[in-house]
Amino acid sequence: MINDDHDGRDDDAKFAALFEGEQSRVLSGFREPPEDLSKIAETKHDNVRTQKPFETPKRDRGNRRLPPGQGRATDWPVLDLGDKPVIAPEDWALSVAGLVEQPLRWNWQTLMAQPQTELSTDIHCVTAWSRFDNLWKGVSARHLLSVIKPKTQARFLVFHGYDGYTTNVPLARFDSGDVMLAHHWQGEAISREHGGPVRVVIPSLYFWKSIKWLRHIAVLEHDVKGYWETRGYHNDGDPWKQQRYE
C-alpha cells in the first residue's frame, strides 16, 4: 500500500500535465515536504545555515577513494526528511515526461521487464561519510534515456519522490554508465528506509542527488533547483570538489 499522508494524487495530476506540454504549470505546482521536519532534517538545515567545516579523519587521509572531507562508513546511515512512504512494489509507478520523444509510464512489472544491470559503486554523503563497494541492481540510466529519447534542447532532469522531495541534475550527469534506477542493494531488495522499492543512484555526486522513492522525472531545457538546493546546498554537488554548500 501507499502511505496515505503522501499518496501523491495531486502530484500525479500535475505531473501528467507534462504529457500534454504544460511544463510551466508542473514546475510551479508541486508541493514541498512538510516543514515540521524530523531531527535529522533539522540537523541538515543547521549545516546549511552554519556552513560547518569538514576535515577528513586521520585514519582516512591518503585513501584515494575518499573525496576531501569524507570519512569511511561501514554501515549505511539513514537520512531523510522524516517521512518514509510505504510503497509496495505492485503500487509503484514511474512517469517520465517533458522534453522527450517518448514519455513513459512504468509500473513494477514493466520496470522488471527492462534489461537489468548490476554495478558496484562507492557513495558519498554531504554529511561527510562515504561507503565503498555497494552492489546495485536495476535499470541503467542509459537504457531509460534510450527509451524516452530526450529532445535536442533537453539539458536537465528534476526528480520527484513519493515523499514530496525533489532534486535536480544535468542530463549529462545522468547519462553515465554508473547511474541507474536501483531496486536491489547487496543482493536484497532496497529497504523502505533507503528508498525502496526504487531509488536513483548517481555515484559521481553527493548522495542527496540520488533521490529515494522515485516517482517522476521531468526532462527540461532550463535548470530548476530541488528541495535542498533551494535551501543552500550546492546546485552541482560534486564530492571531489567539495561542493557541499553555495
Protein Blocks (a to p, Z undefined) as FASTA:
>chain_A
ZZfklnolmmmmmmmmmmnopamlmmmmpccddfbdcfklmmmmmmmmnopacdddfklg
oiakbcghiacdfbdcdddehiacdddfklgccddehjdfbdcdddfklmmmpccddddd
ddddfkopacehiacddddfklmmmmnopafklcbdcdddfkopacdddfklmmcckbcc
dfbeehiacdfknopabdcddfkbcfklmcghifbdcddfbdcddfklmnopafklpakl
opmbZZ
